[in-house]
Amino acid sequence: MKILIYGAGVIGSIYAARLHGPEHEISILARGERLADLLQHGLILRHAISGEEMFLRIPVVTKLSPADTYDLVIVAVRLDQLATVIPDLAANRRVPNLLFMVNNAAGYGAWLAAVGADRLMVGFPGVAGARKGPFVEYMQAPLFLQRTTVGEPDGRITTRLGSVAHLFRHADFPVSICRNMDAWQKTHAAIVVPLAAGLCAVDGIGSALTQRTEVVRRMIQALREGFAVLKELEVPITPLHLRLLELFPTSALEDLLLQWGRTPEFDVLVASHVRAAREEMRCLSDQLIALARSTQIETPALDELSKYLTLCPTTKSDNLVSTASR
């Protein structure tokens, strides 16, 4: 299979490296500083906990032209970058399958209109990490929270969807096929926006949460407000087991979050991404608050915490189209 990974940030780099092999022809699209890094150093992954490294030379391209042919394009950019990427995807009608692995709580109407219902698939990565110079440090997210997840916008289980799931499983990614990716992504936003905003309230440092229990309580309240909004809109919490986050006693969730915030895993999976992707988190927060405003649900904790997203410190980020790639 001939595959283009559109975006050479953390997510694009991880999936390009793990999918690379004799069965597939993988290319990765990069620009700016990240392009220079890949050309000079190659693609280097380092597991954030074990320290195990992977070094690869993967073909790099700088654009997707209307005449280019691929069996699959995996779009791995940030939500705030997507507007600059969609015109390239819409102009190329020779790629039959586009998998958007992009944060989104606003539905798929605009994406479908731009690239066509016959081509669009949606998904989300099950890994996270941070760029440190030419290295990408990464790890798998806890399976309770997140696997590599894929679906069709209309919920069908299609042959091509099965092929994409097999592609990822063969590369050793834990995979889920979801019949309601819109609900999955809205649920994800209801969880990640309070986490990101709460972290920004403590300068993006996970360990600082241990000294700010009042912030942790507001994060939990904001999460539950988001879940209440989704229920009001008849959006099911997806996957279903995440309902435990609203059923657990607040004190138990508070203890879990305080303990998790002290770990290196939390810094890799959550804090580092928030620091590097503040604008994406702000966009996702805007989408979630817009959903809340369409209901009668009051969201005081979510509204309060979201203001901190404008204040959160950033780290030097990857370049794709004059902004940071995922």
C-alpha positions, 0 to 999 in steps of 0.5 A: 500500500502506498501511504502518505503521512500528512504532517511530520510532528509527533503523531505523524512521525510515530505512525510513519515509523511504525507503519514503515516496512516492506509491505508498504511504501510510506512517505511523510510530508514535512516543511520548515524546521521539521523538514530540515531535521528529517533530511539531516538526522532521519526519523528518530523515535525514543520511547519516553520510559524505556529509552528504546530508540528507533532510527529510520530514513523515510522518504520526505515530500514537501507537498501534496499536488493534485496529480499525486497518487496514494492509496491512503493519506493519513492526516496528522495535523492539529485542529488549528492547522487544518484549514491550511491543509484541506485545500490540498486534500480537496484539490487532489481527487486521485487519493481514494481514502483520507483518514483524518486523525485530528481533534474535532468536536464540531462534527464532520459537515465541513470535512465531508463537503470539502473532500467528499463522503466517499473518501473521508474516514475519521480516527484518532491516535492512541499515542502521544509524546513530544519533540526534543530536537530531532528526537520524538519521545513517545508512549502509548496512551492508557488503554482505558482512555485511548487506543488508535481508533478509526471509523466511518463518518456515517458509522458503517463498518466497511471493507476499507475501514477493516483494512485500515484497522488491520494496517494499524494492528499489524504495526502493533497499535492497539486498535478500536473500530468505532461506529460513532466517531463523532460521539467519540471525539466529542467525549474526548474533547469533554475530557481533554479540554478540562485537563488542558485548561487546568494544566494551564492554570498551573503553568502547564506543569503536571506535578504542580497539580499536587499543590493545587487541589482546588484546580483539580476539583474544578477540572473534574467539575468541568469534565462533568459539565461537558458530559452533561452537555453531551447528554443534553445533546443526546450524544452518547459518552463513547466509549461507554466505559468512560461513564465511570468518570462521572460515576466515580466519587469526586474524591476518588477521581481527585486522588487518581488525578493527583497521583497521575499528575506526579508521573512521567507518563502524565508529562509525556501524554498530557502536559507536554502536548498542552504546552506545545499545542495551546492553540489547538486546545483553545480551538477545541475548547471553543468548539466544546463551549459552542456545544454548551451554549446550544443547550441550557446546561450551565458550565461555570467550571469549564468557562472559568478554566478555559480562560487559562488557555490564553495564558498557558506557556508554550514550547518550541513547536514543530513547523508544518505550514508556518505553525506546529504539526501534531 
